[in-house]
Amino acid sequence: MFDENNVNVGKLPFGEVYQLAMNLEKDIVLRNEKVSPPVVKVMNYKLELMKRVFKKIGTEMTDID
């Protein structure tokens, strides 16, 4: 499991990852399903998508959380 800063937290059971994500009000994103166990990332997925869209259109995002 990785956190939203791409820091490897280590191997955790899915139940713990789920509880962590719910407590932080974040999403669980699958990064690599082809390894065992699958690699996931806990992050704000909607915010990441918005950043990518703004980057694509060449606009800087400010004060969006």
PQR file of N, CA, C, O and H, with PARSE charges and radii, in Angstrom:
ATOM      1  N   MET A   1       0.832  -1.178   0.000 -0.4000 1.5000
ATOM      2  CA  MET A   1       0.000   0.000   0.000 -0.0000 2.0000
ATOM      3  C   MET A   1       0.877   1.241   0.000  0.5500 1.7000
ATOM      4  O   MET A   1       1.907   1.295   0.672 -0.5500 1.4000
ATOM      5  N   PHE A   2       0.450   2.235  -0.764 -0.4000 1.5000
ATOM      6  CA  PHE A   2       1.114   3.523  -0.809 -0.0000 2.0000
ATOM      7  C   PHE A   2       0.154   4.585  -0.292  0.5500 1.7000
ATOM      8  O   PHE A   2      -1.060   4.464  -0.457 -0.5500 1.4000
ATOM      9  H   PHE A   2      -0.387   2.192  -1.309  0.4000 1.0000
ATOM     10  N   ASP A   3       0.702   5.634   0.339 -0.4000 1.5000
ATOM     11  CA  ASP A   3      -0.151   6.746   0.735 -0.0000 2.0000
ATOM     12  C   ASP A   3      -0.191   7.774  -0.388  0.5500 1.7000
ATOM     13  O   ASP A   3       0.409   7.557  -1.440 -0.5500 1.4000
ATOM     14  H   ASP A   3       1.688   5.733   0.473  0.4000 1.0000
ATOM     15  N   GLU A   4      -0.880   8.878  -0.185 -0.4000 1.5000
ATOM     16  CA  GLU A   4      -1.056   9.852  -1.255 -0.0000 2.0000
ATOM     17  C   GLU A   4       0.224  10.602  -1.607  0.5500 1.7000
ATOM     18  O   GLU A   4       0.255  11.331  -2.599 -0.5500 1.4000
ATOM     19  H   GLU A   4      -1.368   9.055   0.670  0.4000 1.0000
ATOM     20  N   ASN A   5       1.275  10.437  -0.815 -0.4000 1.5000
ATOM     21  CA  ASN A   5       2.574  11.043  -1.116 -0.0000 2.0000
ATOM     22  C   ASN A   5       3.525  10.037  -1.758  0.5500 1.7000
ATOM     23  O   ASN A   5       4.729  10.278  -1.835 -0.5500 1.4000
ATOM     24  H   ASN A   5       1.250   9.845  -0.010  0.4000 1.0000
ATOM     25  N   ASN A   6       2.987   8.914  -2.218 -0.4000 1.5000
ATOM     26  CA  ASN A   6       3.744   7.821  -2.835 -0.0000 2.0000
ATOM     27  C   ASN A   6       4.767   7.197  -1.896  0.5500 1.7000
ATOM     28  O   ASN A   6       5.808   6.710  -2.338 -0.5500 1.4000
ATOM     29  H   ASN A   6       2.008   8.718  -2.156  0.4000 1.0000
ATOM     30  N   VAL A   7       4.473   7.212  -0.614 -0.4000 1.5000
ATOM     31  CA  VAL A   7       5.315   6.561   0.384 -0.0000 2.0000
ATOM     32  C   VAL A   7       4.789   5.144   0.591  0.5500 1.7000
ATOM     33  O   VAL A   7       3.606   4.952   0.872 -0.5500 1.4000
ATOM     34  H   VAL A   7       3.628   7.608  -0.255  0.4000 1.0000
ATOM     35  N   ASN A   8       5.664   4.159   0.453 -0.4000 1.5000
ATOM     36  CA  ASN A   8       5.285   2.764   0.632 -0.0000 2.0000
ATOM     37  C   ASN A   8       5.045   2.495   2.114  0.5500 1.7000
ATOM     38  O   ASN A   8       5.979   2.527   2.915 -0.5500 1.4000
ATOM     39  H   ASN A   8       6.625   4.315   0.225  0.4000 1.0000
ATOM     40  N   VAL A   9       3.810   2.233   2.470 -0.4000 1.5000
ATOM     41  CA  VAL A   9       3.436   1.969   3.856 -0.0000 2.0000
ATOM     42  C   VAL A   9       3.697   0.511   4.210  0.5500 1.7000
ATOM     43  O   VAL A   9       3.927   0.185   5.374 -0.5500 1.4000
ATOM     44  H   VAL A   9       3.051   2.207   1.819  0.4000 1.0000
ATOM     45  N   GLY A  10       3.662  -0.364   3.213 -0.4000 1.5000
ATOM     46  CA  GLY A  10       3.915  -1.779   3.436 -0.0000 2.0000
ATOM     47  C   GLY A  10       2.698  -2.622   3.132  0.5500 1.7000
ATOM     48  O   GLY A  10       1.676  -2.121   2.665 -0.5500 1.4000
ATOM     49  H   GLY A  10       3.475  -0.099   2.267  0.4000 1.0000
ATOM     50  N   LYS A  11       2.823  -3.913   3.403 -0.4000 1.5000
ATOM     51  CA  LYS A  11       1.721  -4.842   3.167 -0.0000 2.0000
ATOM     52  C   LYS A  11       0.737  -4.765   4.322  0.5500 1.7000
ATOM     53  O   LYS A  11       1.108  -4.900   5.488 -0.5500 1.4000
ATOM     54  H   LYS A  11       3.654  -4.320   3.783  0.4000 1.0000
ATOM     55  N   LEU A  12      -0.517  -4.547   3.976 -0.4000 1.5000
ATOM     56  CA  LEU A  12      -1.585  -4.506   4.974 -0.0000 2.0000
ATOM     57  C   LEU A  12      -2.762  -5.315   4.456  0.5500 1.7000
ATOM     58  O   LEU A  12      -2.992  -5.362   3.248 -0.5500 1.4000
ATOM     59  H   LEU A  12      -0.819  -4.437   3.029  0.4000 1.0000
ATOM     60  N   PRO A  13      -3.515  -5.955   5.351 -0.5600 1.5000
ATOM     61  CA  PRO A  13      -4.747  -6.620   4.917  0.2800 2.0000
ATOM     62  C   PRO A  13      -5.735  -5.585   4.364  0.5500 1.7000
ATOM     63  O   PRO A  13      -5.745  -4.432   4.795 -0.5500 1.4000
ATOM     64  N   PHE A  14      -6.561  -6.011   3.409 -0.4000 1.5000
ATOM     65  CA  PHE A  14      -7.487  -5.072   2.783 -0.0000 2.0000
ATOM     66  C   PHE A  14      -8.412  -4.409   3.798  0.5500 1.7000
ATOM     67  O   PHE A  14      -8.757  -3.237   3.647 -0.5500 1.4000
ATOM     68  H   PHE A  14      -6.553  -6.948   3.059  0.4000 1.0000
ATOM     69  N   GLY A  15      -8.811  -5.137   4.817 -0.4000 1.5000
ATOM     70  CA  GLY A  15      -9.679  -4.563   5.844 -0.0000 2.0000
ATOM     71  C   GLY A  15      -9.052  -3.352   6.525  0.5500 1.7000
ATOM     72  O   GLY A  15      -9.732  -2.362   6.793 -0.5500 1.4000
ATOM     73  H   GLY A  15      -8.530  -6.089   4.939  0.4000 1.0000
ATOM     74  N   GLU A  16      -7.751  -3.437   6.803 -0.4000 1.5000
ATOM     75  CA  GLU A  16      -7.044  -2.312   7.427 -0.0000 2.0000
ATOM     76  C   GLU A  16      -6.920  -1.146   6.459  0.5500 1.7000
ATOM     77  O   GLU A  16      -7.078   0.012   6.846 -0.5500 1.4000
ATOM     78  H   GLU A  16      -7.199  -4.241   6.585  0.4000 1.0000
ATOM     79  N   VAL A  17      -6.635  -1.458   5.191 -0.4000 1.5000
ATOM     80  CA  VAL A  17      -6.533  -0.410   4.173 -0.0000 2.0000
ATOM     81  C   VAL A  17      -7.880   0.294   4.040  0.5500 1.7000
ATOM     82  O   VAL A  17      -7.941   1.521   3.960 -0.5500 1.4000
ATOM     83  H   VAL A  17      -6.507  -2.398   4.877  0.4000 1.0000
ATOM     84  N   TYR A  18      -8.950  -0.482   4.017 -0.4000 1.5000
ATOM     85  CA  TYR A  18     -10.301   0.078   3.901 -0.0000 2.0000
ATOM     86  C   TYR A  18     -10.618   0.997   5.080  0.5500 1.7000
ATOM     87  O   TYR A  18     -11.102   2.113   4.893 -0.5500 1.4000
ATOM     88  H   TYR A  18      -8.900  -1.479   4.082  0.4000 1.0000
ATOM     89  N   GLN A  19     -10.342   0.522   6.289 -0.4000 1.5000
ATOM     90  CA  GLN A  19     -10.611   1.338   7.487 -0.0000 2.0000
ATOM     91  C   GLN A  19      -9.797   2.632   7.457  0.5500 1.7000
ATOM     92  O   GLN A  19     -10.313   3.699   7.789 -0.5500 1.4000
ATOM     93  H   GLN A  19      -9.949  -0.384   6.441  0.4000 1.0000
ATOM     94  N   LEU A  20      -8.531   2.540   7.061 -0.4000 1.5000
ATOM     95  CA  LEU A  20      -7.682   3.720   6.966 -0.0000 2.0000
ATOM     96  C   LEU A  20      -8.254   4.721   5.969  0.5500 1.7000
ATOM     97  O   LEU A  20      -8.329   5.917   6.250 -0.5500 1.4000
ATOM     98  H   LEU A  20      -8.111   1.673   6.791  0.4000 1.0000
ATOM     99  N   ALA A  21      -8.656   4.223   4.804 -0.4000 1.5000
ATOM    100  CA  ALA A  21      -9.227   5.092   3.776 -0.0000 2.0000
ATOM    101  C   ALA A  21     -10.512   5.752   4.263  0.5500 1.7000
ATOM    102  O   ALA A  21     -10.719   6.943   4.031 -0.5500 1.4000
ATOM    103  H   ALA A  21      -8.596   3.252   4.576  0.4000 1.0000
ATOM    104  N   MET A  22     -11.367   5.001   4.927 -0.4000 1.5000
ATOM    105  CA  MET A  22     -12.617   5.560   5.429 -0.0000 2.0000
ATOM    106  C   MET A  22     -12.356   6.610   6.507  0.5500 1.7000
ATOM    107  O   MET A  22     -13.011   7.652   6.526 -0.5500 1.4000
ATOM    108  H   MET A  22     -11.199   4.034   5.115  0.4000 1.0000
ATOM    109  N   ASN A  23     -11.400   6.344   7.406 -0.4000 1.5000
ATOM    110  CA  ASN A  23     -11.074   7.302   8.463 -0.0000 2.0000
ATOM    111  C   ASN A  23     -10.510   8.599   7.886  0.5500 1.7000
ATOM    112  O   ASN A  23     -10.778   9.681   8.408 -0.5500 1.4000
ATOM    113  H   ASN A  23     -10.868   5.497   7.391  0.4000 1.0000
ATOM    114  N   LEU A  24      -9.727   8.492   6.809 -0.4000 1.5000
ATOM    115  CA  LEU A  24      -9.132   9.671   6.176 -0.0000 2.0000
ATOM    116  C   LEU A  24     -10.039  10.306   5.129  0.5500 1.7000
ATOM    117  O   LEU A  24      -9.714  11.350   4.562 -0.5500 1.4000
ATOM    118  H   LEU A  24      -9.509   7.613   6.384  0.4000 1.0000
ATOM    119  N   GLU A  25     -11.186   9.662   4.876 -0.4000 1.5000
ATOM    120  CA  GLU A  25     -12.119  10.091   3.837 -0.0000 2.0000
ATOM    121  C   GLU A  25     -11.417  10.173   2.479  0.5500 1.7000
ATOM    122  O   GLU A  25     -11.542  11.161   1.754 -0.5500 1.4000
ATOM    123  H   GLU A  25     -11.450   8.814   5.337  0.4000 1.0000
ATOM    124  N   LYS A  26     -10.674   9.106   2.155 -0.4000 1.5000
ATOM    125  CA  LYS A  26      -9.933   8.998   0.894 -0.0000 2.0000
ATOM    126  C   LYS A  26     -10.433   7.787   0.121  0.5500 1.7000
ATOM    127  O   LYS A  26     -11.252   7.012   0.615 -0.5500 1.4000
ATOM    128  H   LYS A  26     -10.573   8.304   2.743  0.4000 1.0000
ATOM    129  N   ASP A  27      -9.930   7.639  -1.094 -0.4000 1.5000
ATOM    130  CA  ASP A  27     -10.301   6.525  -1.964 -0.0000 2.0000
ATOM    131  C   ASP A  27      -9.175   5.503  -2.015  0.5500 1.7000
ATOM    132  O   ASP A  27      -8.016   5.832  -1.762 -0.5500 1.4000
ATOM    133  H   ASP A  27      -9.265   8.269  -1.495  0.4000 1.0000
ATOM    134  N   ILE A  28      -9.520   4.263  -2.343 -0.4000 1.5000
ATOM    135  CA  ILE A  28      -8.533   3.212  -2.567 -0.0000 2.0000
ATOM    136  C   ILE A  28      -8.423   3.017  -4.074  0.5500 1.7000
ATOM    137  O   ILE A  28      -9.401   2.673  -4.737 -0.5500 1.4000
ATOM    138  H   ILE A  28     -10.462   3.996  -2.549  0.4000 1.0000
ATOM    139  N   VAL A  29      -7.223   3.240  -4.609 -0.4000 1.5000
ATOM    140  CA  VAL A  29      -6.999   3.141  -6.044 -0.0000 2.0000
ATOM    141  C   VAL A  29      -6.053   1.974  -6.317  0.5500 1.7000
ATOM    142  O   VAL A  29      -4.986   1.876  -5.711 -0.5500 1.4000
ATOM    143  H   VAL A  29      -6.429   3.520  -4.070  0.4000 1.0000
ATOM    144  N   LEU A  30      -6.449   1.094  -7.228 -0.4000 1.5000
ATOM    145  CA  LEU A  30      -5.625  -0.052  -7.601 -0.0000 2.0000
ATOM    146  C   LEU A  30      -4.507   0.412  -8.518  0.5500 1.7000
ATOM    147  O   LEU A  30      -4.774   0.969  -9.583 -0.5500 1.4000
ATOM    148  H   LEU A  30      -7.316   1.173  -7.720  0.4000 1.0000
ATOM    149  N   ARG A  31      -3.253   0.191  -8.121 -0.4000 1.5000
ATOM    150  CA  ARG A  31      -2.107   0.601  -8.926 -0.0000 2.0000
ATOM    151  C   ARG A  31      -1.550  -0.536  -9.771  0.5500 1.7000
ATOM    152  O   ARG A  31      -1.124  -0.316 -10.905 -0.5500 1.4000
ATOM    153  H   ARG A  31      -3.037  -0.262  -7.256  0.4000 1.0000
ATOM    154  N   ASN A  32      -1.552  -1.752  -9.225 -0.4000 1.5000
ATOM    155  CA  ASN A  32      -1.022  -2.891  -9.966 -0.0000 2.0000
ATOM    156  C   ASN A  32      -1.705  -4.155  -9.477  0.5500 1.7000
ATOM    157  O   ASN A  32      -1.498  -4.586  -8.342 -0.5500 1.4000
ATOM    158  H   ASN A  32      -1.898  -1.931  -8.304  0.4000 1.0000
ATOM    159  N   GLU A  33      -2.518  -4.744 -10.337 -0.4000 1.5000
ATOM    160  CA  GLU A  33      -3.245  -5.954  -9.954 -0.0000 2.0000
ATOM    161  C   GLU A  33      -2.506  -7.224 -10.341  0.5500 1.7000
ATOM    162  O   GLU A  33      -2.924  -8.322  -9.973 -0.5500 1.4000
ATOM    163  H   GLU A  33      -2.686  -4.394 -11.258  0.4000 1.0000
ATOM    164  N   LYS A  34      -1.413  -7.086 -11.078 -0.4000 1.5000
ATOM    165  CA  LYS A  34      -0.712  -8.258 -11.612 -0.0000 2.0000
ATOM    166  C   LYS A  34       0.301  -8.848 -10.650  0.5500 1.7000
ATOM    167  O   LYS A  34       0.935  -9.855 -10.966 -0.5500 1.4000
ATOM    168  H   LYS A  34      -1.073  -6.194 -11.377  0.4000 1.0000
ATOM    169  N   VAL A  35       0.465  -8.247  -9.485 -0.4000 1.5000
ATOM    170  CA  VAL A  35       1.368  -8.795  -8.477 -0.0000 2.0000
ATOM    171  C   VAL A  35       0.528  -9.311  -7.319  0.5500 1.7000
ATOM    172  O   VAL A  35      -0.649  -8.977  -7.187 -0.5500 1.4000
ATOM    173  H   VAL A  35      -0.050  -7.429  -9.228  0.4000 1.0000
ATOM    174  N   SER A  36       1.144 -10.116  -6.496 -0.4000 1.5000
ATOM    175  CA  SER A  36       0.438 -10.644  -5.351 -0.0000 2.0000
ATOM    176  C   SER A  36       1.179 -10.234  -4.081  0.5500 1.7000
ATOM    177  O   SER A  36       2.345 -10.602  -3.936 -0.5500 1.4000
ATOM    178  H   SER A  36       2.101 -10.388  -6.603  0.4000 1.0000
ATOM    179  N   PRO A  37       0.583  -9.511  -3.173 -0.5600 1.5000
ATOM    180  CA  PRO A  37      -0.753  -8.941  -3.207  0.2800 2.0000
ATOM    181  C   PRO A  37      -0.810  -7.723  -4.131  0.5500 1.7000
ATOM    182  O   PRO A  37       0.220  -7.109  -4.411 -0.5500 1.4000
ATOM    183  N   PRO A  38      -2.016  -7.370  -4.607 -0.5600 1.5000
ATOM    184  CA  PRO A  38      -2.158  -6.203  -5.479  0.2800 2.0000
ATOM    185  C   PRO A  38      -1.690  -4.923  -4.774  0.5500 1.7000
ATOM    186  O   PRO A  38      -1.815  -4.799  -3.556 -0.5500 1.4000
ATOM    187  N   VAL A  39      -1.157  -3.988  -5.541 -0.4000 1.5000
ATOM    188  CA  VAL A  39      -0.668  -2.729  -4.988 -0.0000 2.0000
ATOM    189  C   VAL A  39      -1.785  -1.692  -5.087  0.5500 1.7000
ATOM    190  O   VAL A  39      -2.362  -1.481  -6.153 -0.5500 1.4000
ATOM    191  H   VAL A  39      -1.056  -4.089  -6.531  0.4000 1.0000
ATOM    192  N   VAL A  40      -2.078  -1.050  -3.953 -0.4000 1.5000
ATOM    193  CA  VAL A  40      -3.119  -0.027  -3.914 -0.0000 2.0000
ATOM    194  C   VAL A  40      -2.542   1.272  -3.360  0.5500 1.7000
ATOM    195  O   VAL A  40      -1.486   1.290  -2.729 -0.5500 1.4000
ATOM    196  H   VAL A  40      -1.609  -1.222  -3.087  0.4000 1.0000
ATOM    197  N   LYS A  41      -3.263   2.345  -3.613 -0.4000 1.5000
ATOM    198  CA  LYS A  41      -2.868   3.657  -3.111 -0.0000 2.0000
ATOM    199  C   LYS A  41      -4.090   4.297  -2.479  0.5500 1.7000
ATOM    200  O   LYS A  41      -5.176   4.270  -3.057 -0.5500 1.4000
ATOM    201  H   LYS A  41      -4.122   2.331  -4.126  0.4000 1.0000
ATOM    202  N   VAL A  42      -3.921   4.872  -1.301 -0.4000 1.5000
ATOM    203  CA  VAL A  42      -4.986   5.596  -0.623 -0.0000 2.0000
ATOM    204  C   VAL A  42      -4.786   7.073  -0.945  0.5500 1.7000
ATOM    205  O   VAL A  42      -3.765   7.665  -0.596 -0.5500 1.4000
ATOM    206  H   VAL A  42      -3.039   4.894  -0.832  0.4000 1.0000
ATOM    207  N   MET A  43      -5.791   7.664  -1.626 -0.4000 1.5000
ATOM    208  CA  MET A  43      -5.656   9.042  -2.074 -0.0000 2.0000
ATOM    209  C   MET A  43      -7.023   9.656  -2.341  0.5500 1.7000
ATOM    210  O   MET A  43      -8.041   8.963  -2.322 -0.5500 1.4000
ATOM    211  H   MET A  43      -6.620   7.182  -1.910  0.4000 1.0000
ATOM    212  N   ASN A  44      -7.037  10.960  -2.590 -0.4000 1.5000
ATOM    213  CA  ASN A  44      -8.260  11.652  -3.008 -0.0000 2.0000
ATOM    214  C   ASN A  44      -8.284  11.589  -4.534  0.5500 1.7000
ATOM    215  O   ASN A  44      -7.674  12.423  -5.203 -0.5500 1.4000
ATOM    216  H   ASN A  44      -6.211  11.523  -2.605  0.4000 1.0000
ATOM    217  N   TYR A  45      -8.981  10.612  -5.075 -0.4000 1.5000
ATOM    218  CA  TYR A  45      -8.966  10.352  -6.516 -0.0000 2.0000
ATOM    219  C   TYR A  45      -9.612  11.488  -7.301  0.5500 1.7000
ATOM    220  O   TYR A  45      -9.124  11.844  -8.373 -0.5500 1.4000
ATOM    221  H   TYR A  45      -9.476   9.934  -4.531  0.4000 1.0000
ATOM    222  N   LYS A  46     -10.682  12.057  -6.797 -0.4000 1.5000
ATOM    223  CA  LYS A  46     -11.357  13.160  -7.488 -0.0000 2.0000
ATOM    224  C   LYS A  46     -10.420  14.359  -7.633  0.5500 1.7000
ATOM    225  O   LYS A  46     -10.379  14.987  -8.691 -0.5500 1.4000
ATOM    226  H   LYS A  46     -11.078  11.767  -5.926  0.4000 1.0000
ATOM    227  N   LEU A  47      -9.673  14.678  -6.584 -0.4000 1.5000
ATOM    228  CA  LEU A  47      -8.727  15.788  -6.638 -0.0000 2.0000
ATOM    229  C   LEU A  47      -7.628  15.512  -7.659  0.5500 1.7000
ATOM    230  O   LEU A  47      -7.231  16.409  -8.402 -0.5500 1.4000
ATOM    231  H   LEU A  47      -9.706  14.168  -5.725  0.4000 1.0000
ATOM    232  N   GLU A  48      -7.139  14.278  -7.697 -0.4000 1.5000
ATOM    233  CA  GLU A  48      -6.101  13.909  -8.661 -0.0000 2.0000
ATOM    234  C   GLU A  48      -6.606  14.042 -10.095  0.5500 1.7000
ATOM    235  O   GLU A  48      -5.886  14.535 -10.963 -0.5500 1.4000
ATOM    236  H   GLU A  48      -7.462  13.549  -7.092  0.4000 1.0000
ATOM    237  N   LEU A  49      -7.826  13.611 -10.344 -0.4000 1.5000
ATOM    238  CA  LEU A  49      -8.402  13.757 -11.682 -0.0000 2.0000
ATOM    239  C   LEU A  49      -8.531  15.229 -12.069  0.5500 1.7000
ATOM    240  O   LEU A  49      -8.248  15.606 -13.206 -0.5500 1.4000
ATOM    241  H   LEU A  49      -8.411  13.211  -9.639  0.4000 1.0000
ATOM    242  N   MET A  50      -8.956  16.050 -11.122 -0.4000 1.5000
ATOM    243  CA  MET A  50      -9.086  17.480 -11.399 -0.0000 2.0000
ATOM    244  C   MET A  50      -7.736  18.093 -11.719  0.5500 1.7000
ATOM    245  O   MET A  50      -7.635  18.915 -12.630 -0.5500 1.4000
ATOM    246  H   MET A  50      -9.185  15.744 -10.198  0.4000 1.0000
ATOM    247  N   LYS A  51      -6.693  17.710 -10.988 -0.4000 1.5000
ATOM    248  CA  LYS A  51      -5.345  18.217 -11.259 -0.0000 2.0000
ATOM    249  C   LYS A  51      -4.912  17.861 -12.669  0.5500 1.7000
ATOM    250  O   LYS A  51      -4.337  18.689 -13.376 -0.5500 1.4000
ATOM    251  H   LYS A  51      -6.775  17.042 -10.248  0.4000 1.0000
ATOM    252  N   ARG A  52      -5.187  16.625 -13.080 -0.4000 1.5000
ATOM    253  CA  ARG A  52      -4.800  16.189 -14.426 -0.0000 2.0000
ATOM    254  C   ARG A  52      -5.537  16.966 -15.512  0.5500 1.7000
ATOM    255  O   ARG A  52      -4.954  17.319 -16.537 -0.5500 1.4000
ATOM    256  H   ARG A  52      -5.653  15.952 -12.506  0.4000 1.0000
ATOM    257  N   VAL A  53      -6.814  17.228 -15.284 -0.4000 1.5000
ATOM    258  CA  VAL A  53      -7.595  17.993 -16.267 -0.0000 2.0000
ATOM    259  C   VAL A  53      -7.050  19.408 -16.379  0.5500 1.7000
ATOM    260  O   VAL A  53      -6.844  19.905 -17.486 -0.5500 1.4000
ATOM    261  H   VAL A  53      -7.288  16.941 -14.451  0.4000 1.0000
ATOM    262  N   PHE A  54      -6.813  20.065 -15.241 -0.4000 1.5000
ATOM    263  CA  PHE A  54      -6.294  21.427 -15.275 -0.0000 2.0000
ATOM    264  C   PHE A  54      -4.905  21.478 -15.899  0.5500 1.7000
ATOM    265  O   PHE A  54      -4.577  22.425 -16.614 -0.5500 1.4000
ATOM    266  H   PHE A  54      -6.980  19.661 -14.341  0.4000 1.0000
ATOM    267  N   LYS A  55      -4.088  20.461 -15.631 -0.4000 1.5000
ATOM    268  CA  LYS A  55      -2.754  20.410 -16.235 -0.0000 2.0000
ATOM    269  C   LYS A  55      -2.871  20.268 -17.749  0.5500 1.7000
ATOM    270  O   LYS A  55      -2.110  20.882 -18.497 -0.5500 1.4000
ATOM    271  H   LYS A  55      -4.354  19.691 -15.050  0.4000 1.0000
ATOM    272  N   LYS A  56      -3.813  19.467 -18.189 -0.4000 1.5000
ATOM    273  CA  LYS A  56      -4.020  19.240 -19.615 -0.0000 2.0000
ATOM    274  C   LYS A  56      -4.454  20.509 -20.332  0.5500 1.7000
ATOM    275  O   LYS A  56      -4.022  20.768 -21.456 -0.5500 1.4000
ATOM    276  H   LYS A  56      -4.431  18.969 -17.581  0.4000 1.0000
ATOM    277  N   ILE A  57      -5.305  21.302 -19.690 -0.4000 1.5000
ATOM    278  CA  ILE A  57      -5.756  22.529 -20.337 -0.0000 2.0000
ATOM    279  C   ILE A  57      -4.834  23.719 -20.044  0.5500 1.7000
ATOM    280  O   ILE A  57      -5.064  24.825 -20.533 -0.5500 1.4000
ATOM    281  H   ILE A  57      -5.655  21.092 -18.777  0.4000 1.0000
ATOM    282  N   GLY A  58      -3.796  23.480 -19.247 -0.4000 1.5000
ATOM    283  CA  GLY A  58      -2.794  24.511 -19.001 -0.0000 2.0000
ATOM    284  C   GLY A  58      -3.162  25.533 -17.951  0.5500 1.7000
ATOM    285  O   GLY A  58      -2.656  26.655 -17.979 -0.5500 1.4000
ATOM    286  H   GLY A  58      -3.610  22.581 -18.850  0.4000 1.0000
ATOM    287  N   THR A  59      -4.016  25.177 -17.042 -0.4000 1.5000
ATOM    288  CA  THR A  59      -4.429  26.083 -15.970 -0.0000 2.0000
ATOM    289  C   THR A  59      -3.925  25.550 -14.644  0.5500 1.7000
ATOM    290  O   THR A  59      -3.926  24.341 -14.411 -0.5500 1.4000
ATOM    291  H   THR A  59      -4.427  24.266 -17.020  0.4000 1.0000
ATOM    292  N   GLU A  60      -3.506  26.430 -13.797 -0.4000 1.5000
ATOM    293  CA  GLU A  60      -3.007  26.052 -12.474 -0.0000 2.0000
ATOM    294  C   GLU A  60      -4.160  25.988 -11.493  0.5500 1.7000
ATOM    295  O   GLU A  60      -5.019  26.870 -11.492 -0.5500 1.4000
ATOM    296  H   GLU A  60      -3.506  27.412 -13.985  0.4000 1.0000
ATOM    297  N   MET A  61      -4.197  24.948 -10.646 -0.4000 1.5000
ATOM    298  CA  MET A  61      -5.221  24.849  -9.607 -0.0000 2.0000
ATOM    299  C   MET A  61      -4.707  25.527  -8.348  0.5500 1.7000
ATOM    300  O   MET A  61      -3.551  25.344  -7.965 -0.5500 1.4000
ATOM    301  H   MET A  61      -3.499  24.231 -10.647  0.4000 1.0000
ATOM    302  N   THR A  62      -5.567  26.312  -7.702 -0.4000 1.5000
ATOM    303  CA  THR A  62      -5.179  26.952  -6.444 -0.0000 2.0000
ATOM    304  C   THR A  62      -6.276  26.766  -5.418  0.5500 1.7000
ATOM    305  O   THR A  62      -7.460  26.897  -5.727 -0.5500 1.4000
ATOM    306  H   THR A  62      -6.506  26.461  -8.013  0.4000 1.0000
ATOM    307  N   ASP A  63      -5.878  26.461  -4.202 -0.4000 1.5000
ATOM    308  CA  ASP A  63      -6.782  26.355  -3.046 -0.0000 2.0000
ATOM    309  C   ASP A  63      -7.941  25.403  -3.247  0.5500 1.7000
ATOM    310  O   ASP A  63      -9.059  25.698  -2.824 -0.5500 1.4000
ATOM    311  H   ASP A  63      -4.916  26.354  -3.950  0.4000 1.0000
ATOM    312  N   ILE A  64      -7.698  24.250  -3.892 -0.4000 1.5000
ATOM    313  CA  ILE A  64      -8.759  23.249  -4.049 -0.0000 2.0000
ATOM    314  C   ILE A  64      -8.369  22.033  -3.212  0.5500 1.7000
ATOM    315  O   ILE A  64      -7.313  21.435  -3.418 -0.5500 1.4000
ATOM    316  H   ILE A  64      -6.790  24.010  -4.236  0.4000 1.0000
ATOM    317  N   ASP A  65      -9.227  21.680  -2.277 -0.4000 1.5000
ATOM    318  CA  ASP A  65      -8.993  20.491  -1.433 -0.0000 2.0000
ATOM    319  C   ASP A  65     -10.193  19.621  -1.437  0.5500 1.7000
ATOM    320  O   ASP A  65     -10.199  18.574  -0.790 -0.5500 1.4000
ATOM    321  H   ASP A  65     -10.086  22.165  -2.110  0.4000 1.0000
TER
END
